[in-house]
Amino acid sequence: MAQIEGHTGAGAGATAGIAELTASYDAGVGPLGRIGFVALANGYTAEHEVGRMLPEGFVLYITRVWSDNSVTLDNLRRIESDLTRAVGMILPQDELDVMVYSCTSGTVAIGEEAVARCIHAARPGIPVTNPITAALAAFEALKVGRIALLTPYVFEVTSAMRDYFTGRGLEVSKTANFNIELNSDIQRVSPASIREAACALDLDGADALFVSCTALRTAEVIEEIEDAIGKPVVTSNQALAWHALRLAGHDKAIPSLGRLFRL
């Protein structure tokens, strides 16, 4: 209980007539983990899905970075110029456990190292992840070397993503896309449509399926797809939440989010 001390009577200056109280302190909001989260200016799915995947005691602190609604490689590269500014807006005088950049295609266009460099310019030394780095960590944890790739992007962006994974040592056995250019349209793709597309893919040569893009609403269909195809499913938001939690020191299983969260 707060205690009342002094300054209760008449006095001179700013303290006159003001009761001074003594506060007690605890760990504040997010006592287990504080995750800085860079969301796109025109995106909302990622913060919604990742936030729902976090266990009690973990909190997202969200900032927004400039982004164009048209998802092209040129527009995705332009995000880099605003990334450090956006990161600097998150609790600048307080500690964070992990910093997240929440754009899969943007990470491919900018590069993992460049994303980390921009973040560390504002928050030196903090652990950093993004959907690509998180997916690669997930594939390693699942012992996956060959993936099938499903994206919502136009062919140019999808091709760049396939090449990025190949350059990181993965075999991409099958690639398919919805060929959607606008982020606002990607966010409206129904989970049922994602499930149907995933289950229709030829996955004979793949160890796992990666469903790319944090704008896609994948959380509710991950386990349905896994049950249907008999292989692990990794999605951008799922991998991002899983990797951020691991970087923050949380390694407990979480149900209903696929095989990755049961490791």
C-alpha positions in Angstrom: 0.0 0.0 0.0 1.3 3.5 -0.8 2.5 5.5 2.1 1.8 9.2 2.6 4.9 11.2 3.6 5.3 14.9 4.3 4.2 17.9 2.4 0.6 17.4 3.6 0.3 20.9 5.1 0.6 24.4 3.8 3.9 25.3 2.3 5.7 27.4 -0.2 6.2 26.7 -3.9 5.2 23.7 -6.0 4.8 21.3 -3.0 2.2 23.3 -1.2 -0.9 21.2 -0.4 0.4 18.1 -2.2 0.7 14.8 -0.4 3.9 12.9 -1.4 3.4 9.1 -1.7 6.0 6.3 -1.7 5.6 3.8 -4.6 6.7 0.2 -4.7 8.0 -1.3 -7.9 7.8 -4.5 -9.8 8.9 -5.8 -13.3 6.2 -3.8 -15.1 4.4 -5.0 -18.2 6.0 -8.0 -19.9 7.9 -9.4 -17.0 9.1 -12.5 -18.9 9.9 -10.8 -22.2 9.8 -7.5 -24.1 9.8 -7.9 -27.8 10.3 -4.9 -30.0 8.3 -5.4 -33.2 8.8 -3.5 -36.4 5.5 -3.7 -38.4 4.9 -2.4 -41.9 3.0 0.9 -42.2 0.3 -0.8 -44.2 0.3 -4.2 -42.5 -1.6 -5.5 -39.5 -1.7 -9.3 -39.7 1.8 -9.9 -38.3 1.3 -8.2 -35.0 -2.1 -9.8 -34.6 -0.9 -13.3 -35.2 2.4 -13.1 -33.5 0.9 -11.4 -30.5 -1.6 -14.3 -30.1 1.1 -16.9 -30.2 3.1 -15.5 -27.3 2.6 -17.0 -23.8 1.5 -14.9 -20.9 4.2 -12.5 -19.7 5.5 -11.7 -23.2 4.6 -8.4 -24.8 5.0 -6.9 -28.3 6.1 -3.2 -28.4 5.2 -2.1 -31.9 6.5 0.5 -34.2 5.8 1.1 -37.9 8.2 1.5 -40.7 7.4 3.1 -44.1 6.2 0.7 -46.7 4.3 0.9 -50.0 1.2 -1.1 -50.5 2.7 -2.5 -53.8 4.9 -5.4 -52.9 7.7 -5.1 -55.5 11.5 -5.7 -54.9 12.2 -1.9 -55.5 9.6 -0.9 -52.9 10.8 -3.5 -50.4 14.4 -2.3 -50.7 13.2 1.3 -49.9 12.1 0.2 -46.5 15.7 0.0 -45.4 16.1 3.8 -45.3 13.4 4.1 -42.6 14.2 1.0 -40.5 16.7 2.6 -38.0 14.3 5.5 -37.3 11.4 3.1 -36.7 13.5 0.9 -34.3 14.6 4.0 -32.3 11.0 4.8 -31.5 10.5 1.6 -29.4 11.1 2.2 -25.6 14.3 4.2 -26.3 15.0 4.6 -22.6 14.1 1.0 -21.6 15.3 -2.5 -22.2 14.1 -5.0 -24.8 14.9 -8.7 -25.0 14.6 -9.2 -28.7 14.0 -7.0 -31.8 11.9 -8.3 -34.7 11.6 -7.0 -38.3 8.3 -8.5 -39.5 8.6 -8.6 -43.2 9.7 -11.8 -45.1 10.0 -10.4 -48.6 11.5 -7.2 -47.2 14.3 -9.2 -45.6 15.0 -11.0 -48.9 15.1 -7.7 -50.7 17.3 -5.9 -48.1 19.3 -8.9 -46.8 19.5 -10.4 -43.3 22.8 -8.7 -42.4 21.6 -5.3 -43.6 18.4 -5.6 -41.5 20.4 -6.5 -38.4 22.8 -3.6 -39.1 19.9 -1.1 -39.3 18.4 -2.4 -36.1 21.7 -2.4 -34.2 22.3 1.2 -35.3 19.5 2.1 -32.9 19.7 -0.8 -30.4 23.3 -2.1 -30.3 23.8 -5.6 -29.1 20.2 -6.7 -29.0 19.3 -10.1 -30.4 17.6 -9.7 -33.8 15.3 -11.8 -35.9 13.1 -11.6 -39.0 11.0 -14.2 -40.8 13.8 -15.4 -43.0 16.3 -15.8 -40.2 13.6 -17.4 -38.1 12.5 -19.8 -40.9 16.1 -20.9 -41.4 16.5 -21.6 -37.7 13.2 -23.5 -37.8 14.3 -25.7 -40.7 17.5 -26.5 -38.9 15.6 -27.4 -35.7 13.2 -29.6 -37.7 16.2 -31.1 -39.6 14.8 -30.0 -42.9 16.9 -29.7 -46.0 14.3 -29.6 -48.8 11.3 -27.3 -48.8 8.3 -26.5 -50.9 7.6 -22.8 -51.0 4.1 -21.2 -51.1 3.9 -17.4 -51.4 1.3 -14.8 -52.1 3.7 -12.5 -54.0 4.2 -11.6 -57.7 6.6 -13.8 -59.7 9.5 -11.4 -59.3 9.4 -11.5 -55.5 8.6 -15.2 -55.3 11.6 -16.0 -57.6 13.9 -13.8 -55.4 12.8 -15.7 -52.3 13.4 -19.1 -53.9 16.8 -18.0 -54.9 17.6 -16.7 -51.4 16.8 -20.0 -49.8 18.8 -21.8 -52.4 21.7 -19.6 -51.7 21.4 -20.5 -48.0 21.9 -24.2 -48.8 18.3 -25.4 -49.0 16.8 -27.3 -51.9 13.4 -25.8 -53.0 11.6 -28.7 -54.7 8.4 -26.9 -55.5 7.4 -23.2 -55.7 3.9 -21.8 -56.1 2.4 -18.3 -55.6 -0.9 -16.4 -55.7 0.7 -13.6 -57.7 -0.8 -10.8 -55.6 0.9 -7.4 -55.8 -0.9 -5.3 -53.1 -0.3 -6.0 -49.4 -3.9 -4.9 -48.6 -5.1 -7.8 -50.8 -2.6 -10.3 -49.3 -4.1 -9.6 -45.9 -7.5 -10.5 -47.2 -6.6 -14.0 -48.5 -8.7 -16.4 -46.5 -7.1 -19.1 -44.3 -9.2 -21.6 -46.1 -7.7 -20.6 -49.4 -4.2 -21.0 -47.9 -5.1 -24.4 -46.7 -6.5 -25.5 -50.0 -3.5 -24.3 -51.9 -1.0 -25.9 -49.5 -2.8 -29.2 -49.7 -2.9 -29.2 -53.5 0.9 -28.8 -53.9 3.0 -31.7 -55.0 5.2 -32.2 -51.9 6.8 -35.5 -52.8 10.3 -34.0 -52.9 10.0 -31.8 -49.8 10.7 -32.4 -46.2 8.5 -29.5 -45.1 6.3 -26.7 -46.5 7.1 -23.0 -46.0 4.2 -20.6 -46.3 5.8 -17.2 -46.7 4.5 -13.7 -45.8 3.6 -12.2 -42.4 0.5 -10.7 -44.1 -1.1 -14.1 -44.6 -3.4 -15.4 -41.8 -1.9 -18.8 -41.4 -2.1 -19.5 -37.6 -5.4 -21.2 -37.6 -4.6 -23.7 -40.4 -1.0 -24.8 -39.6 -2.0 -28.0 -37.9 -4.8 -28.7 -40.4 -2.3 -28.5 -43.2 0.2 -30.7 -41.3 -2.4 -33.3 -40.7 -3.3 -33.3 -44.4 0.2 -33.4 -45.9 2.0 -35.4 -43.1 4.9 -33.0 -43.1 6.0 -30.0 -40.9 4.6 -26.6 -41.9 6.6 -23.5 -41.2 5.0 -20.1 -41.7 6.5 -16.6 -41.5 4.5 -15.5 -38.4 4.8 -18.9 -36.6 8.6 -19.0 -37.2 8.9 -15.4 -36.1 7.1 -16.0 -32.8 9.0 -19.2 -32.2 12.5 -17.7 -32.8 11.8 -14.5 -30.9 10.8 -16.6 -27.9 13.9 -18.8 -28.2 16.1 -15.7 -28.3 14.3 -14.4 -25.2 15.1 -17.7 -23.4 11.6 -19.3 -23.6 11.7 -22.9 -24.9 8.5 -24.4 -23.6 6.1 -26.2 -26.1 3.0 -24.4 -27.1 0.0 -26.4 -28.5 -1.9 -25.8 -31.7 0.9 -24.1 -33.5 2.4 -27.0 -35.4 5.4 -29.3 -35.0 7.8 -26.5 -34.7 6.3 -25.3 -31.4 6.4 -28.8 -30.0 10.2 -29.2 -30.3 
